[in-house]
Amino acid sequence: MTPEPYALTLAGAIDALSSRTLSCTALTQSLLDRIDATDANVQAWAWLDREHALAAARALDARRTSGGGSRLEGVPIGVKDIVATAGMPTQMGSPIYAGAIPARDAECVARLHSAGGMVMGKTVTTEFAFMQPGKTRNPWNAACTPGGSSSGSAAAVALGQVPAAIGTQTNGSVIRPAAYCGVVGFKPGKDLLPFAGVHRFSPTLDTLGVFARTVGDCALLAGVLGGEGAITPADDSQPALACLPEFPWVAISSEQREALDTAATVLRNAGARVTTLALPPACSDAPTQLRRIMLHEAVRELGTSQVRERGRMSAKLNAALDEGRAIGESAYSDAMARRDEIINALTDWLAGFDAVLTPPAPGPAPQDLTQTGDAACCSLWSLAGFPALTLPIALAPNGLPLGMQLAAPALHDQRLIAVGKWCEQRLPFHGLV
């Protein structure tokens, strides 16, 4: 049976569009119908104009009829609402920017358009991509958090409202919501994808990322956004994997640990070399150093706005910025030096391995809409700027998804994607929500 257009993967939609068995308009209409059918309890979108989307799709169909293909062939993509989009609101999840419309696209959006893609709409972000939740709910259980800060992007992909979406990560803002919502999330290595035109929170840590329902789709979209040669085919041989089943700074739930153990056994039986390791002692304070860097730099980015708009910022953000003001330049410099030491320790530790297998989150999504979950399982790779990938591998007893995170040393994005594809083939996870 031919799937409904909304159920197509990104690669499947591109194939259908390029073969002319599907038009951009028909695909966009199917996605809009899917949003109408599924979004009432989830609310993944900060801004969505149906007529605008259909008009853009018709324009792309007309352009395609006149000749010439493109890498994305007119596929609609969700874009996190801290990414500048000319002619569409970019509201940062904050009343301070309500209705604000940028004059220019962010660089990643410009590349999306150049590749023939279209912006479906703006997906919900937490306030300034920090910790105050937006309106989005988890698509598997609306009483649970979808994670953050890229909450709308993860939820929209999980529901088949778009085949792929753009997000960002400072600490755990791609990997955690992808794990909670049962989709694939890819945070490339630092600066592989362009960040110009995206709201900054911590320039040392901020990274553009992508969501899709397959590893290959994440690689496809990241390749478009990264430009020529950003993501190229890599060796897909049986991988050598380090396994880090826990972190010293966070407790991993029994269901997450069991899912990871089962996955490691499956991969080992399929021919992977899986070696359980302990974290190097030099990395034991990584979350502390990340927080110092993140909040000190956040004051540089948002401090002036806080002085002017404190009453329209959440208590969580105000407290974080107040904490950041108390972090002096000396402590910040020490944290940056410790970051270099941690990067060196991790690079040496992973020598001889293609990737390290870890939990993406302590467990399934918490049933608590006042928070976005614990990012502690992501802190190490975010601090180091290493590429990380999560894919869904199981359902917890309460029916919520559980994921598996893979990370690799700097500049090993291509091999990480190849390892992710290899693992995905042996750890199938079925279905849209």
N, C-alpha and C positions, 0 to 999 in steps of 0.2 A: 504494500500500500504506500502510495506517495505521501510523504509527511506534509503537514500544513507548512506554508512558508515560514511561519514564526518559529517552527521547531528545527529549522535548518541550522547547522553549525555555520560559523563564519566562512569556512572553506566551502561548505555545501552551497551557501547562498551565492558566493562568488561564481561557483561552477554553473549554477542555474541561471544566473544573470548573464554570464559570458556566453552560454549556449543559446541564449534568447528563449529559454523555456519559462522564464520568469522576468517580469519587468520590475523596475525600481518601485513604480507606483503600486503594483500588486503586493510586493514584499512589504512596503511601508504600510499599506492598508491592513495587511494581516497582522503586523506588529501593533498597530493602533488598536485593532480589534482585541488583540491579546491583552493589551494594557487595560482596555475597558472591562475585560472579563476577570482580570486578576488583581488589579491595583488598589481596589477600594480599601482593603485591610492592610496593605503593605505600604503604599504611598512612597514609591521609589523616586518620584520626579519632583524636582524643585520648580522646573519650568518646562512645559510641553504645550506647543501650539499645533493642533492637528492640521489645520489648514496650511500653516507654514511648512510643516513636514511634507504634506502631500504636494504642495507647490514645488518644493525643492526636488522631490522625487520625479515629478513630471518634467522638470527642467533637465534632470540628469538623463531621463529616458530620451528626450529630444537630442541631447548631446551625443548619446550613444548611437542613436539612429544615424547621425551624420558621419559616423565612422570613428574608429579608434577605440581600443580597449583601455582599461586602467587596472591597477593592482587591486583596488577594492570594488570596482564595477558598480558603484552607487549604493553600497550597503550602508544602512543607518547604524550609527554608533552612539552610545550614550557617553556623555562627557560630564565629569564631576564639576560641581558648581563653584570651584575655586579656579577653574581654567577659563581664561578670557575667551569670549566668543563674540565677535562683532555682530551687532544686530540682535543679540539675545542677551537677556539679563545674566549677570554673573554676580551672585548675591552673597557668597561666602558663608551661607548658613547663618547670617547675622542681620538683624534689623537695620544695622548701620548702613548696609549696602542694598537695602530693599529697592528693587527696580533699577539698579545701576546697570547700564549697558556700555560695555567697552567700545572704544573706537576701532580697535584692532584685535585680530585673532591672536591667541598664543601661538608660538611656533609649532607646537604639536598639532594644533587644529589646522593651521595653514598646510602642514604636510598631509594631514588627513584629507583635506579638500584637494590638494594636488594629486593625490592618489586616486581620486574619484569617489571618495567616501562622502557621507553627509552626516551632519550632527542631527540626531533624532531629537534631542532635547538635553536639558541639564539635570543631572542626577543629584539627589540630596547628599549634602556633606554635613558633618558636624560643624559647629561654630568655628570658623577659621581653621578647619581641619584639626581641631584639638579634641577635647573630651566631652563637651556638652552635646548630648544626642540631638539629632534632628527628628523629623516626624516618621522616618522609615521604620518598619517592623520587619522581623524575620519572616521570610516567605514560607518557612516550614512550620512555624508556630508564631502567630502574631503577638503572643504574650512575651516573646523572647527578643533580645536585642539582635540586630543584624550585624553587630560589630561597627567599628568606625575606624577612620573617619570617612572612608569611601563607602558608606552604607548603601546609598541608592544605586551605585554602580554594581555592587555585588548582588543586590536583591533583584535588580532589573534583568541581569543575565540569568540568574537562577530561575526566573519565571518565564523566560523566553520572550521578554519584552523587547530585547535587542540581542543580537548574537554575540556582541562584545561591547566593552565599555572601557573608558579611561578613568584611572584613579591616581592617587598619590600616596606615598608612605613617608612618614617621618620616623615613626617607631614601628607600629604594626598595622598601618592603615590600609594596606592591600591584603596582606597575608591573613590577618585575623578575620575580616569580614568574608573573604573568600572561603575560609574554612567553616565559618558559622553558617554560610548560605549554601554550601555544597557545590561550589564552582572552583575552577582553576584560577589562581591568582599568580601573577608574575611580577616581581619587583626586580628589575634589571640592576646591574651594578651601577654604582654612582656615576651619574652624568652620561650614561649610554644614550638615554633619551633626553631631548631638549626640555628645559624647564622654563625658558623665557616666556613671560606672559602668564605664569601660574603664580598664585599667591604663595609667598614664602613664609614659613614659620621658623625653620632652622636651616639656613643654607648649607651647612656642613652635612646635614642628614637628609634633607628633602629629596625625594626621588619620584619620578613619574613611573606609573605602573599600569598594568592592563588586566582585565578580567575576560574570561570566555569559558566555554564548556569543555574545551579540550586544550591540551598543552600545545598542539600544533596551531590552534587558532590564536593562542596568546603569542606564540612566536611570529605568526603572520602579521598581527597588528603591531607588535613591537618592532618588527622589521620595517614596516611602513613608517612608523613614527621616528625610528632611529636613523633612517636614511640608508643609503647604499652601504652594504656590507655590515650593518649593525648586527644582524642575526643571520648567519649563514649555516648551511647544513654541516653537521659535525659527525664524528664517529659514533655509530649507534651500537657498538659492541657491548658485551656484558660488562656492567660497571663494577668498579671497586668502591664500596660505600663504607664510610664510617657511620656508626650509629651512636647517637647521643640521646638516650631515651628520657633524660631529665636534665633540668638546669638547677643549680644550687640555690637559686633565688626564688623559685616558685614550685608549688606542689602540683604534680600532674595527676589528674583524676584516674581512677582505676579503669574506666571505659576507654579513655584516650590511650593509656598505657597498653591495654590489651589490644586495641586496634593497631597500634604501632608494632607491637610484638608479632601479631599475626601477619601484618604486611611484610615485616622483615623476614619472617620464615618463608613466605611465598616467594619473595625475591631471591632469597638464598637458594631455595629449591629450583628456581628457574635459571640459576647459574651465576647470579651476582655474588661477589665476595663482600660479605657484610661483617664488619668488625666493630664490636661495641667498645667505645673508648670513654674515658673520663675527660672532662673539660680541663684544659691547662689551668693551673692555679693563677697564672698571670691574668686570666680573663674573669676572675671571680667578682670583680667590682664593675663589670661592664654596664649594668643598668644605672648605677650611680653616676658614672661618667657620662653616659648618654643624657641623663636628665640634666646634669649641669650644663652641658653644651647646648641642649635643646632650649632650656628656659632662658639662659643668658642671651642666646641669639634671638629668641622670641621677643625679648624686650627691645632689641634693636629694630625688629620688624614692626612691632605693634605697640611699643611703649608710648609713642606720641598719640596714637589713636586712643589708648587707654586713658591718658590724661584728659583728653577731650570728651571721650564717650564712655567713661567707666560705668555709668548708670545703665547703658544699653548692652553691656557685656555680662555674661553669666558669672555667677559666683566662682565656678570652677576655673574659668579663664582668668578672672581677676586674681584669684589666689595664686595661680601658676605664674602670672606675670609679676606679682609681688614677690614671690619666691625668687624669680629670675633676677629682680633688681638687687637682691641681697647677695648674689653670687658675684664676687669681685673679679677683676681682670686676672688677678693672680690665680685664683681657683679655676677660672676658665682656661687659662694657659696650661695649668697642670692637667686639666681634664683632656685637653687636646694632645698633650704629650703622652698621657696614658692611652689615648686612642691609638696613637702610632705604635706603642708597645703592644697593644692588644692585636692590632692588625698583623704585626710581625709574628706574634705567638700563634695566631690562628693559621697564618700561611704556612708556617713550619709544621704545625700540628696536622694539617690536611695534606701535606706532601705525600704523594703516593695514592691518594684517593681522588676519585672523580667528583664526589659530593659527600655531604654529610646528611644523614636522615634524622630528623628531629620532630617533636610535636609542633604544630603551628599555633596551638593555643592550649591552655591547661585542660580543657575539656570542651564539651558542646556549649553552644550559646547559653549564657545565663538567662533565667526567666526574670528579667529586671530591665525595664525600659528606661531607668534613670542612669544607666551606665552603658558603656560600649564593650565591656569585657577587658580582660587582662592582656596587655601586649608583651608581657615578659618573655614569651617564647620567641619573639622577633627581635628583641633588643640587641642581641649580639651581632646579628648580621646587618642590622640598620646602623649600628655604631661603626662597624667596619666598612660599610659601603659595599658588602659582598652581594652578589645576586642571590635571590631566593625565590622559590616556587612552591606553591602548595596545591595539592590535588585531593579531591574527596576519595576516601577509601572505605568508609563504613557508616552505618547508622548506629547511634547510641541506643540503649534500651528505651529511651524516651522518644525515639524517632527523629532526633536531630542529627545532622551530618557531623562526621569526624574526618579530619584531614591528616595528611602527611606532608611535612615541610622538607624540602631539599634545599641546601645551600652549597655554594661553591666559592672558591677564592676569587679575588678580583680578576677581571678580564676572562673569566671562564664561562660567560653566559651561554655561548653556543654549546659547549659540552653539557652544561646544566640542562638546557632544553632537550638535548639528545637523551640524557639520562631520564628526564621526566617523561618523555615519550615511551622509553623502554619500560619504565615502571607502570605507566598508565595502561599499557597493553596487557599487563599481567595482574592489574588490580582494577578490574572494571567496576564502574559505579554508574548506575543506570538512572536516567530520566530527568526531565524537568520536574519541578515541584508540581 
